[in-house]
C-alpha cells in the first residue's frame, strides 16, 4: 500500500472530524445538526480504525500522534463521561431553569391570571358581604375555616404560634408548599382541569382570608406576615401551575405530532419548570418559619425582605447569562435533547 497516497486519501475525513470537534468545543454539542451528529459517530469510528491501521503499518509518529489525539477528543464527545453532579446542578439552576422559564413565560402568566383573578373577585365579594367567606369549596371546607374565624375575631393571627416552633414549622411549611406545587403540576394530566382547580381555589382561599382580616382590621398584620416569603412561594406556585398547563397543552393541542409525542415533548420542559421551583419553595419555607411570624421584627424590615426577594428573583430569571460550551453538561444541554449523545453512539456502532 502506498502510505502517502493512503494518508492523502484519509486526510479529508480526519479534517471533517476535527472541524466537528472544534465546533463542539466552541459552540457546544447542541450546535450540531442531526446529520452532523451522525457524521461525528461515523468519522470517529473511521478515525479509530485508521489509528489502528497507521500503527500496524508503522507510519511516522507525527501521523500516529495526530490520529491518537483526534480519537481521544472524539471519544470524549461520543462517549461522554459522567459530569460532576454539582456542576450539573449548578448548570440546571443557573442556565437551564431560567431559560425554560423565559421560553414558556406565557403559561406562567396564564397561571398567574387564573390565580389572581379569583383571588381579587373573592376579596371583593367578601368585603361586600362577609358571609360569603362561609362558601364551601368542598363539603366541610369553607373559604375561611371556623378556626381562622376564631383567631381573627380575637384580633389574633393563627401565624403567631409558628414563632415558637420555627425550625419544625419551616420544614412543615416547605413540605406543604412543595405538595401544593406538585399537585398543580401533575394535575395537568387531567387535560388541565386539576391545575385549574388548584389555582382557582387557592386564589379564592387567599382572597377570602385577606378580606376577612381586612373586615376585622387585621389585613396589615397578615400582609406583613406574607410579604417576606410570599414572593418566592407564590411565584413557585404560578410556575408550577404553568408547568401543569404545558402538560394540558401537549394533550389538548398536539398539532402535527401524535398526542403521546406531543405530551412527551411538553413534559420535558414542564418537569424542568417544576424542579426549578423546589429551591424557591425551600427558601420560602425557611423565611416563613424564621422571619415572617416574628413579632419582634418591624414591618418595614419584612417589606424590605419582600422587595429584596422580588428583585433577586427578577434578576435570576431574566438576567442574560452565558456559559462556556465546554462547561455545558450534556444531560442538561440547551436546544438539543439529551438523547443526542445516544444517537451519536448508535451511529458509530452501526459502522
C-alpha positions in Angstrom: 0.0 0.0 0.0 1.3 3.5 -0.9 1.4 5.1 2.5 1.5 8.7 1.3 -1.5 8.1 -1.0 -3.4 6.5 1.9 -2.7 9.4 4.2 -3.7 11.9 1.5 -7.0 10.0 0.9 -7.9 9.9 4.6 -6.9 13.4 5.5 -10.2 14.9 4.3 -12.1 12.6 6.7 -9.8 13.5 9.6 -10.2 17.2 8.8 -14.0 16.8 8.9 -13.9 15.1 12.3 -11.5 17.8 13.6 -13.8 20.6 12.4 -16.8 19.0 14.1 -14.9 18.6 17.4 -13.8 22.3 17.2 -17.4 23.3 16.7 -18.4 21.3 19.8 -15.6 22.9 21.8 -16.6 26.5 20.8 -20.4 26.2 20.4 -21.3 23.1 22.3 -22.8 19.7 21.2 -26.3 21.2 20.7 -24.9 23.3 17.8 -24.7 20.2 15.7 -27.5 19.2 13.4 -28.7 15.6 13.3 -26.7 14.9 10.2 -23.6 16.3 11.8 -24.2 14.1 14.9 -24.4 11.1 12.7 -21.3 12.1 10.8 -19.5 12.6 14.1 -20.2 9.0 15.0 -19.1 7.7 11.6 -15.9 9.8 11.4 -14.9 8.9 15.0 -15.2 5.2 14.2 -13.3 5.6 11.0 -10.5 7.6 12.7 -10.2 4.9 15.4 -9.8 2.3 12.6 -7.3 4.5 10.8 -5.3 4.9 14.0 -5.0 1.1 14.4 -4.0 0.7 10.7 -1.4 3.5 11.0 0.2 1.8 14.0 0.2 -1.6 12.2 1.7 0.0 9.0 4.4 1.7 11.0 3.5 5.2 9.7 5.5 8.1 11.0 5.0 9.2 14.7 3.5 12.5 13.7 0.6 10.9 11.9 0.0 8.4 14.7 0.2 11.2 17.4 -2.2 13.3 15.4 -4.7 10.5 15.0 -4.3 9.5 18.6 -5.2 13.0 19.8 -8.1 13.2 17.3 -9.5 9.8 18.5 -9.2 10.8 22.2 -11.1 14.0 21.6 -13.7 12.2 19.6 -14.1 9.6 22.3 -14.6 12.2 24.9 -17.5 13.6 22.9 -19.1 10.4 21.7 -18.8 8.6 25.0 -19.0 11.4 27.4 -18.3 10.5 31.0 -20.5 11.4 33.9 -20.0 15.0 34.8 -19.8 16.4 38.3 -23.3 16.2 39.9 -22.7 19.6 41.5 -21.7 21.0 38.1 -24.9 19.6 36.5 -27.0 21.0 39.4 -25.4 24.4 39.1 -25.9 24.5 35.3 -29.5 23.4 35.7 -30.3 26.1 38.3 -28.3 28.9 36.7 -28.8 28.3 33.0 -31.5 25.7 32.1 -34.3 26.6 34.5 -34.3 30.4 33.8 -34.1 29.7 30.1 -37.0 27.3 30.1 -38.9 29.8 32.3 -38.4 32.6 29.8 -39.3 30.3 26.8 -42.6 29.3 28.5 -43.4 32.6 30.3 -46.8 32.7 28.6 -48.0 29.6 30.5 -46.7 31.0 33.8 -48.6 34.3 33.1 -51.8 32.4 32.4 -51.3 30.5 35.6 -50.9 33.8 37.5 -54.1 35.2 36.0 -56.1 32.0 36.9 -54.9 32.5 40.5 -55.1 36.3 40.8 -58.5 36.8 39.1 -60.5 34.6 41.5 -58.4 36.0 44.4 -59.4 39.6 43.7 -63.0 38.6 42.9 -63.4 36.7 46.2 -61.8 39.6 48.1 -64.3 42.0 46.7 -67.3 39.6 47.4 -66.3 39.1 51.0 -65.8 42.9 51.6 -69.3 43.4 50.2 -70.7 40.6 52.3 -68.5 38.9 54.9 -70.8 35.9 55.0 -69.5 35.0 51.5 -66.4 33.7 53.3 -68.6 30.8 54.6 -68.9 29.5 51.0 -67.8 25.8 50.9 -65.5 24.9 48.1 -65.8 21.3 49.1 -68.0 19.6 51.7 -66.9 20.9 55.0 -64.3 23.2 53.6 -65.3 26.9 53.6 -63.2 29.7 52.2 -62.3 30.7 55.8 -62.4 28.0 58.4 -64.1 28.3 61.8 -60.6 28.1 63.4 -59.4 31.1 61.4 -62.6 33.0 62.2 -62.0 32.4 65.9 -58.4 33.8 65.7 -59.5 36.9 63.7 -62.4 37.7 65.9 -60.0 37.8 68.9 -57.7 40.2 66.9 -55.0 37.4 66.6 -53.3 35.7 63.7 -53.0 31.9 63.5 -49.4 32.5 62.4 -48.4 33.7 65.9 -47.9 30.2 67.2 -45.3 29.5 64.5 -42.8 31.8 66.1 -42.2 29.4 68.9 -41.7 26.5 66.6 -39.6 28.0 63.8 -37.4 25.0 62.7 -40.2 22.5 62.7 -42.6 24.9 61.2 -40.1 25.8 58.4 -39.8 22.1 57.4 -43.6 21.6 57.5 -44.3 24.7 55.5 -41.8 23.9 52.8 -43.1 20.4 52.5 -46.7 21.6 52.3 -45.9 24.2 49.6 -44.0 21.6 47.6 -47.1 19.4 47.8 -49.3 22.2 46.5 -47.0 23.0 43.7 -46.6 19.3 42.8 -50.4 18.9 42.6 -50.7 21.9 40.4 -48.1 20.5 38.1 -49.2 16.8 38.0 -52.8 17.6 37.6 -52.0 18.9 34.2 -52.5 15.3 33.0 -56.3 15.8 33.6 -56.3 18.0 30.5 -55.6 20.9 32.8 -58.8 20.6 34.8 -57.0 19.7 38.0 -54.5 22.5 37.6 -57.3 25.0 37.0 -59.0 23.8 40.2 -55.8 24.1 42.3 -55.0 27.6 41.0 -58.6 29.0 41.3 -59.4 27.5 44.7 -56.1 28.6 46.2 -56.6 32.1 44.8 -60.1 32.2 46.4 -58.8 31.0 49.7 -56.2 33.7 49.9 -58.6 36.4 48.7 -61.2 35.4 51.2 -58.8 35.2 54.1 -57.4 38.7 53.4 -60.9 40.1 53.1 -62.0 38.7 56.4 -58.8 40.0 58.1 -59.5 43.4 56.5 -63.0 43.5 57.8 -61.6 43.0 61.3 -58.7 45.4 60.9 -56.1 42.6 60.6 -55.1 42.9 57.0 -52.0 44.9 57.7 -50.6 42.2 60.0 -51.4 39.5 57.6 -49.7 41.3 54.7 -46.6 41.8 56.9 -46.6 38.1 57.6 -47.0 37.1 53.9 -44.6 39.7 52.4 -41.2 38.2 53.3 -41.8 34.7 51.9 -44.7 35.4 49.6 -42.7 36.4 46.5 -40.9 33.1 46.3 -43.8 31.0 47.5 -46.5 32.4 45.2 -44.1 32.6 42.2 -43.3 28.9 42.6 -47.0 28.1 42.6 -47.5 30.2 39.5 -44.6 28.5 37.7 -45.8 25.0 38.8 -49.2 25.9 37.5 -47.7 27.0 34.2 -46.0 23.6 34.0 -49.3 21.9 34.5 -50.8 24.0 31.8 -48.0 22.9 29.5 -48.9 19.3 30.1 -52.5 20.1 29.3 -51.5 21.9 26.1 -49.5 18.9 24.9 -52.5 16.7 25.4 -55.2 19.0 24.0 -53.3 20.6 21.1 -50.8 18.1 19.7 -50.6 19.8 16.3 -48.9 17.6 13.7 -47.5 15.2 16.3 -49.1 12.2 17.9 -50.7 13.1 21.2 -48.3 10.9 23.1 -45.3 12.5 21.4 -46.6 16.0 22.0 -47.2 15.2 25.6 -43.7 13.8 26.0 -42.1 16.9 24.5 -44.1 19.3 26.7 -43.5 17.1 29.8 -39.7 17.5 29.5 -39.7 21.3 29.8 -42.7 21.2 32.2 -40.7 19.0 34.5 -37.8 21.4 34.4 -40.1 24.2 35.4 -41.4 22.3 38.4 -38.0 21.1 39.6 -36.7 24.6 39.4 -39.4 25.7 41.8 -38.2 23.3 44.6 -35.3 25.5 45.7 -37.6 28.6 45.7 -40.0 26.8 47.9 -37.3 25.6 50.3 -36.1 29.2 50.7 -39.7 30.4 51.1 -40.3 27.8 53.8 -37.1 28.9 55.7 -38.2 32.6 55.5 -41.8 31.7 56.5 -40.5 29.7 59.5 -37.9 32.1 60.8 -38.7 35.7 59.7 -42.4 36.0 58.7 -44.0 35.1 62.0 -41.6 37.1 64.3 -43.4 39.9 66.1 -40.2 41.4 67.3 -39.2 42.4 63.8 -40.6 45.7 62.4 -43.0 45.5 59.5 -40.6 47.8 57.5 -37.9 45.1 57.7 -40.3 42.4 56.5 -41.4 44.5 53.5 -37.7 45.2 52.8 -37.1 41.4 52.6 -40.1 41.1 50.3 -38.7 43.8 47.9 -35.2 42.2 48.0 -36.5 38.8 47.2 -38.6 40.2 44.3 -35.5 41.9 42.8 -33.4 38.9 43.2 -36.0 36.7 41.6 -36.4 39.0 38.6 -32.6 39.2 38.2 -32.3 35.4 38.5 -35.0 34.6 35.9 -34.4 37.4 33.4 -30.8 38.4 33.6 -29.0 37.4 30.4 -26.1 35.0 31.1 -23.8 32.9 29.0 -21.9 29.7 29.7 -18.8 28.3 28.0 -19.6 25.4 25.7 -17.0 23.3 27.4 -18.8 23.7 30.7 -22.2 22.6 29.4 -23.3 19.3 30.9 -24.5 17.1 28.1 -27.5 15.9 30.1 -28.7 19.5 30.5 -27.6 21.0 27.2 -29.7 23.7 25.7 -31.6 23.4 22.5 -30.9 19.7 22.0 -32.4 16.7 23.8 -30.1 14.5 26.0 -30.7 11.7 23.5 -28.3 13.4 21.1 -25.3 11.6 22.6 -27.1 8.3 22.3 -27.8 9.0 18.6 -24.0 9.6 18.0 -23.1 6.3 19.8 -25.7 4.3 17.9 -24.5 5.8 14.6 -20.9 4.8 15.4 -21.9 1.3 16.5 -23.6 0.7 13.1 -20.3 1.2 11.2 
